[in-house]
Amino acid sequence: MTLMDTMLKRRSTRTFTDEPVTKDELDKILQAALLAPTSMNRKPCNFMVVERREILMQLSQCKDHGAELIGKADKAIVVLADTMLADTWCEDSSIALIYMHLMATELNLGSCWVQVHLRFKDKTPAEEVVREILKVDSHYRIAGILAIGHSDNIPEHHTLKDTDKNKIHFLV
């Protein structure tokens, strides 16, 4: 599969089967995360793999809506960025999340990026909720969580016809 094929195939999946993600599949997703570029190569991101059903269920309630799918996933990877290493934590985390998302796609796994940054549970920032669940220090910021699992309900692939070329502007 080419990179373009993987990008066209990548879709957010919100339902998962009971089939477990293998150690080999998880290792490849984490390798992709570690290969993600960061500003000035500071590498502020850490990756917390959550497999315990109890913690997945707690994370599925970390914000008012849109996180429920975590409770149905086999695993979730929380991207924790150390703000003492880089002020580009949000960008660096986002790149790592998409690298993992693309690798999951290449492995024919379902995955979905659940945004945590700038989201709330009642009126509490979702980042605080996740930090409390995971017992993480406050200097770590959380852009998002990638839910991962096998799925028999992955939406149809995109095609190049789906792209809006009117979004491209040239300065000549």
Backbone bond lengths (Angstrom), bond angles and torsions (degrees), N, CA, C in turn:
res aa  C-N    CA-C-N  psi(-1)  N-CA   C-N-CA  omega(-1)  CA-C   N-CA-C  phi
1 M - - - 1.450 - - 1.532 107.76 -
2 T 1.326 117.26 134.39 1.458 120.37 176.93 1.532 109.30 -82.11
3 L 1.318 116.17 166.68 1.462 119.96 176.52 1.523 110.34 -59.35
4 M 1.338 117.50 -41.61 1.463 120.35 178.39 1.525 111.03 -61.13
5 D 1.332 117.22 -41.17 1.468 120.67 176.93 1.527 110.67 -59.32
6 T 1.327 116.14 -44.29 1.467 120.60 -179.76 1.525 110.67 -63.94
7 M 1.332 116.71 -41.90 1.468 119.50 179.55 1.526 111.43 -65.41
8 L 1.322 117.13 -38.69 1.463 119.98 178.01 1.527 111.61 -68.74
9 K 1.316 116.72 -34.19 1.461 122.40 -178.53 1.534 112.58 -76.82
10 R 1.333 117.23 -26.70 1.459 121.55 -174.61 1.534 111.79 -62.28
11 R 1.302 114.52 121.95 1.463 121.50 177.00 1.521 108.07 -140.32
12 S 1.303 116.67 152.24 1.461 120.50 175.74 1.526 108.45 -79.47
13 T 1.318 114.52 130.66 1.452 122.19 -177.58 1.525 108.49 -115.26
14 R 1.312 116.26 128.95 1.459 119.98 -176.30 1.529 113.57 -113.65
15 T 1.327 116.89 1.89 1.467 120.56 175.66 1.524 108.38 -128.71
16 F 1.306 114.69 145.34 1.456 120.78 -174.59 1.523 109.99 -135.86
17 T 1.339 115.77 153.24 1.461 121.96 174.95 1.534 108.37 -88.82
18 D 1.316 115.90 179.48 1.467 120.98 178.00 1.523 112.75 -84.15
19 E 1.336 117.75 -5.32 1.463 120.61 -178.60 1.529 109.91 -65.94
20 P 1.317 117.57 127.44 1.468 119.56 -177.89 1.533 113.04 -74.24
21 V 1.312 114.14 150.08 1.469 121.53 170.51 1.525 106.15 -74.80
22 T 1.324 117.49 130.99 1.463 120.53 -177.27 1.523 110.99 -76.83
23 K 1.314 116.39 163.18 1.461 121.71 176.47 1.524 109.91 -60.62
24 D 1.333 117.36 -41.10 1.464 121.22 179.45 1.530 110.99 -62.48
25 E 1.336 117.47 -43.51 1.466 120.98 178.32 1.524 110.62 -63.03
26 L 1.334 116.73 -45.46 1.456 120.66 179.46 1.521 111.08 -63.00
27 D 1.321 116.77 -42.35 1.470 120.15 178.94 1.523 111.68 -59.84
28 K 1.328 117.35 -40.89 1.467 120.32 179.49 1.528 111.63 -66.64
29 I 1.314 116.78 -38.03 1.469 120.53 177.78 1.526 110.18 -65.44
30 L 1.324 116.69 -42.11 1.469 120.16 179.27 1.526 111.55 -69.84
31 Q 1.327 117.40 -34.87 1.474 119.60 174.79 1.520 110.33 -61.80
32 A 1.329 116.71 -41.67 1.464 120.54 177.53 1.523 110.17 -59.82
33 A 1.334 117.05 -41.59 1.462 120.78 178.91 1.525 111.28 -60.97
34 L 1.326 115.54 -42.65 1.462 120.01 -178.34 1.527 112.46 -71.26
35 L 1.330 117.45 -20.03 1.464 121.61 177.61 1.531 112.84 -85.82
36 A 1.310 116.85 -10.41 1.466 120.10 -177.36 1.530 110.41 -63.46
37 P 1.329 116.60 135.90 1.459 119.49 179.03 1.525 110.97 -71.19
38 T 1.329 114.67 152.10 1.457 120.99 175.83 1.523 108.55 -135.12
39 S 1.302 115.60 158.43 1.456 120.20 179.90 1.525 110.19 -59.86
40 M 1.311 115.67 128.43 1.460 123.13 178.95 1.535 112.46 55.56
41 N 1.328 116.62 21.25 1.459 123.42 179.63 1.534 112.85 54.61
42 R 1.322 115.84 34.17 1.472 120.42 -178.50 1.526 113.31 -75.22
43 K 1.316 117.13 -23.21 1.477 122.30 176.23 1.536 112.60 52.54
44 P 1.342 118.10 60.89 1.463 119.65 -178.28 1.530 114.56 -80.78
45 C 1.330 117.48 -8.19 1.462 120.05 -171.91 1.523 113.18 -85.43
46 N 1.315 113.96 138.45 1.454 123.57 170.73 1.523 106.32 -120.44
47 F 1.317 116.24 153.82 1.453 120.63 -173.22 1.525 109.47 -126.62
48 M 1.324 116.07 111.13 1.460 121.09 -179.64 1.527 108.36 -98.21
49 V 1.316 115.49 114.19 1.462 121.50 -179.96 1.526 107.68 -87.87
50 V 1.322 115.03 123.81 1.465 120.87 -179.79 1.525 108.00 -109.94
51 E 1.328 114.81 121.97 1.465 121.24 179.33 1.531 111.87 -119.81
52 R 1.318 116.36 -22.83 1.470 120.17 -177.47 1.521 110.12 -68.97
53 R 1.312 115.62 124.47 1.466 121.65 -177.49 1.527 111.54 -55.30
54 E 1.326 117.42 -39.93 1.466 121.49 -179.18 1.538 111.23 -59.65
55 I 1.328 116.60 -43.31 1.471 120.98 -179.41 1.530 109.99 -72.91
56 L 1.338 117.78 -39.36 1.463 120.33 175.87 1.530 110.09 -57.94
57 M 1.318 116.90 -41.74 1.466 120.35 179.35 1.529 111.10 -65.71
58 Q 1.325 117.63 -39.73 1.462 119.86 177.33 1.532 110.86 -64.55
59 L 1.335 116.44 -43.87 1.461 119.88 178.77 1.528 111.45 -63.32
60 S 1.323 117.04 -30.18 1.467 120.56 -179.49 1.528 111.96 -66.87
61 Q 1.326 116.09 -11.23 1.465 121.61 178.68 1.526 112.42 -113.28
62 C 1.339 117.00 19.63 1.469 120.67 -173.41 1.523 113.99 -75.09
63 K 1.326 117.41 -13.85 1.463 119.96 178.41 1.519 109.02 -144.76
64 D 1.316 115.57 168.58 1.462 120.34 -172.25 1.523 113.64 -58.81
65 H 1.322 118.22 -39.51 1.458 120.43 176.36 1.524 109.95 -157.59
66 G 1.323 115.24 156.27 1.454 120.43 176.26 1.512 115.61 98.51
67 A 1.327 118.53 -3.09 1.470 120.62 179.81 1.524 112.41 -108.54
68 E 1.316 117.45 -4.22 1.462 121.38 -174.38 1.529 112.66 -55.00
69 L 1.326 116.64 -33.13 1.462 121.21 -176.97 1.522 112.75 -61.42
70 I 1.331 117.98 -23.31 1.468 120.66 179.06 1.526 110.20 -60.07
71 G 1.306 117.19 -36.08 1.457 121.48 -179.85 1.510 113.61 -66.88
72 K 1.337 117.02 -16.88 1.466 121.76 -179.73 1.521 111.97 -100.37
73 A 1.331 117.16 -11.46 1.469 121.83 -177.48 1.525 110.40 -77.31
74 D 1.332 115.68 157.20 1.461 119.98 175.09 1.520 110.48 -74.23
75 K 1.340 115.69 -37.59 1.462 120.95 -178.60 1.522 108.92 -145.14
76 A 1.304 115.14 160.74 1.459 121.39 171.71 1.522 107.53 -137.55
77 I 1.321 115.05 144.83 1.461 120.31 176.34 1.521 107.38 -118.05
78 V 1.322 115.05 116.45 1.458 121.71 178.39 1.525 107.20 -92.81
79 V 1.323 115.87 126.28 1.455 120.38 179.35 1.525 107.57 -95.03
80 L 1.335 114.75 114.98 1.462 123.10 -179.21 1.523 108.25 -108.74
81 A 1.323 117.22 123.50 1.463 120.21 -177.94 1.520 109.78 -112.76
82 D 1.313 115.14 129.77 1.458 122.91 -178.35 1.531 109.77 -82.02
83 T 1.320 116.37 108.49 1.470 121.06 -177.92 1.523 112.24 -71.16
84 M 1.329 117.58 -11.61 1.464 119.88 176.39 1.527 110.51 -80.15
85 L 1.341 117.08 -12.53 1.456 121.23 177.91 1.521 112.87 -99.50
86 A 1.341 117.02 -31.39 1.464 119.16 -175.97 1.523 111.10 -157.33
87 D 1.324 114.79 141.49 1.463 119.61 174.21 1.530 111.22 -87.69
88 T 1.308 116.63 -2.83 1.464 122.51 178.49 1.528 110.79 -96.86
89 W 1.314 116.33 30.18 1.452 122.41 -174.51 1.530 112.28 -57.53
90 C 1.330 117.45 -38.87 1.464 119.93 -176.43 1.530 110.64 -68.99
91 E 1.317 116.44 -44.96 1.466 120.65 178.51 1.521 110.95 -64.98
92 D 1.333 116.41 -46.71 1.463 121.05 -179.25 1.533 111.14 -61.22
93 S 1.329 116.60 -42.92 1.467 120.90 178.64 1.524 111.19 -64.76
94 S 1.319 116.40 -40.75 1.457 120.83 -179.17 1.521 111.41 -63.41
95 I 1.322 116.27 -41.13 1.467 119.51 178.16 1.528 109.72 -64.02
96 A 1.319 117.37 -43.62 1.468 120.30 178.75 1.530 110.89 -62.17
97 L 1.315 116.68 -41.44 1.462 119.89 178.60 1.520 111.81 -60.67
98 I 1.324 117.63 -43.89 1.462 118.90 -178.62 1.526 111.05 -71.26
99 Y 1.335 118.35 -34.46 1.472 119.74 174.93 1.526 110.27 -59.63
100 M 1.342 116.69 -43.89 1.467 119.99 178.73 1.523 111.22 -65.97
101 H 1.318 116.18 -40.95 1.471 122.04 179.51 1.531 110.12 -59.98
102 L 1.339 116.41 -44.28 1.460 120.41 179.08 1.531 111.76 -67.18
103 M 1.323 117.60 -39.48 1.463 119.80 178.38 1.531 110.71 -65.26
104 A 1.327 116.72 -41.22 1.465 119.51 176.61 1.529 110.20 -58.73
105 T 1.315 116.27 -40.36 1.466 120.65 177.80 1.515 110.82 -62.42
106 E 1.326 116.14 -46.16 1.467 119.94 179.53 1.525 111.67 -59.43
107 L 1.325 116.56 -31.45 1.471 122.23 -179.86 1.532 112.58 -86.70
108 N 1.337 116.40 5.65 1.470 122.51 -178.57 1.522 112.95 62.84
109 L 1.318 115.79 32.48 1.459 121.64 174.74 1.520 109.22 -100.03
110 G 1.298 115.31 154.54 1.450 120.15 171.33 1.516 108.93 -86.17
111 S 1.317 116.02 145.06 1.466 119.66 176.43 1.512 109.40 -155.37
112 C 1.319 115.09 158.44 1.456 120.89 177.66 1.522 108.79 -151.14
113 W 1.325 115.11 132.61 1.457 122.85 176.87 1.523 106.66 -83.80
114 V 1.330 116.18 121.10 1.457 122.26 177.54 1.527 107.37 -104.98
115 Q 1.317 115.90 112.60 1.467 120.68 -179.21 1.517 109.87 -70.33
116 V 1.328 115.20 133.99 1.461 122.01 176.88 1.529 109.64 -113.84
117 H 1.312 116.82 -43.71 1.465 122.42 179.39 1.539 109.79 -58.49
118 L 1.304 115.47 132.60 1.472 124.02 179.13 1.534 113.71 67.84
119 R 1.318 117.53 19.75 1.456 122.20 175.19 1.527 108.41 -116.82
120 F 1.346 116.01 163.32 1.456 120.50 -172.02 1.518 112.54 -135.63
121 K 1.335 114.47 152.99 1.464 123.65 169.11 1.517 104.87 -115.85
122 D 1.325 115.50 110.79 1.452 121.08 -167.40 1.536 105.63 57.10
123 K 1.266 121.78 -115.25 1.471 119.32 177.56 1.523 111.96 -115.00
124 T 1.318 115.80 10.76 1.462 121.63 179.47 1.518 109.51 -91.95
125 P 1.347 117.96 133.29 1.468 118.96 176.69 1.531 111.05 -56.46
126 A 1.315 115.87 134.09 1.466 121.00 -179.11 1.528 111.15 -59.34
127 E 1.338 117.22 -32.17 1.468 119.49 177.17 1.519 110.77 -58.28
128 E 1.334 117.30 -41.07 1.473 120.53 178.64 1.520 110.47 -64.44
129 V 1.318 116.64 -40.41 1.469 120.96 179.38 1.529 109.65 -61.09
130 V 1.337 116.78 -47.43 1.470 120.56 -179.07 1.527 110.39 -65.39
131 R 1.335 116.97 -42.79 1.475 119.60 178.22 1.527 110.93 -57.42
132 E 1.316 116.83 -40.36 1.464 120.90 -179.54 1.530 110.62 -68.18
133 I 1.325 117.51 -43.01 1.470 121.02 179.58 1.530 110.25 -60.51
134 L 1.339 115.64 -43.49 1.469 120.54 -174.72 1.528 113.89 -92.26
135 K 1.327 116.64 -5.01 1.471 121.82 -178.81 1.535 110.68 58.72
136 V 1.334 115.35 54.55 1.454 122.95 -176.44 1.532 109.62 -108.49
137 D 1.330 116.62 141.61 1.464 122.02 179.34 1.523 111.74 -61.50
138 S 1.315 115.91 152.36 1.464 121.76 -174.36 1.524 114.01 -69.95
139 H 1.334 119.34 -15.44 1.468 118.82 178.52 1.536 112.13 -81.21
140 Y 1.313 116.84 -0.95 1.464 120.69 172.74 1.524 108.79 -93.23
141 R 1.315 115.75 131.96 1.456 121.57 176.73 1.523 108.33 -107.81
142 I 1.326 115.22 154.66 1.459 121.15 -174.38 1.523 109.06 -129.78
143 A 1.321 115.63 107.87 1.465 120.20 177.64 1.521 110.48 -78.05
144 G 1.327 116.16 -38.77 1.452 118.30 -177.27 1.506 113.58 -173.00
145 I 1.321 113.38 177.61 1.461 123.57 -179.15 1.525 106.48 -130.20
146 L 1.324 116.95 134.83 1.458 120.37 175.11 1.523 108.57 -101.34
147 A 1.335 116.16 116.70 1.456 122.03 174.15 1.522 107.54 -86.74
148 I 1.342 116.70 136.58 1.465 121.13 -174.30 1.528 110.22 -136.02
149 G 1.309 115.57 142.07 1.451 120.95 173.87 1.515 110.66 -179.63
150 H 1.305 115.51 172.08 1.456 119.62 172.77 1.524 107.18 -76.60
151 S 1.319 115.67 147.54 1.460 119.28 -178.50 1.519 109.84 -144.83
152 D 1.318 115.26 142.02 1.459 119.82 172.19 1.527 110.00 -106.94
153 N 1.335 115.19 18.95 1.459 120.43 -177.11 1.529 110.92 -135.59
154 I 1.329 116.63 48.25 1.456 120.75 178.42 1.528 107.66 -85.50
155 P 1.323 117.60 128.05 1.468 120.05 -179.14 1.533 112.23 -59.23
156 E 1.327 115.29 160.92 1.463 121.80 178.23 1.524 110.54 -55.75
157 H 1.317 115.46 148.14 1.461 121.50 177.90 1.523 110.17 -63.55
158 H 1.310 114.61 153.78 1.462 120.03 169.68 1.519 108.09 -75.27
159 T 1.314 116.06 164.62 1.461 121.57 170.42 1.518 107.59 -128.91
160 L 1.300 116.62 164.62 1.465 119.38 177.53 1.524 111.40 -64.06
161 K 1.332 116.97 -21.67 1.468 120.59 176.19 1.532 111.13 -67.79
162 D 1.347 116.82 -20.72 1.470 120.99 179.42 1.527 112.60 -75.19
163 T 1.323 116.89 -13.86 1.461 119.54 -176.23 1.523 110.66 -78.96
164 D 1.302 116.10 146.11 1.463 122.48 179.42 1.520 108.51 -103.93
165 K 1.296 115.64 96.63 1.466 120.90 -177.92 1.527 112.50 -67.87
166 N 1.332 117.76 -11.36 1.464 120.82 175.67 1.524 111.80 -69.89
167 K 1.305 116.25 -10.92 1.471 120.90 177.69 1.524 112.19 -82.02
168 I 1.333 116.92 -6.62 1.461 122.57 -178.71 1.520 109.00 -98.17
169 H 1.323 115.23 130.28 1.458 120.79 -179.10 1.517 108.72 -130.37
170 F 1.296 116.27 135.89 1.470 121.83 179.96 1.523 109.73 -110.82
171 L 1.326 115.39 135.44 1.451 121.72 170.63 1.511 106.23 -104.66
172 V 1.318 117.23 115.72 1.467 119.95 -178.02 1.522 110.83 -120.39
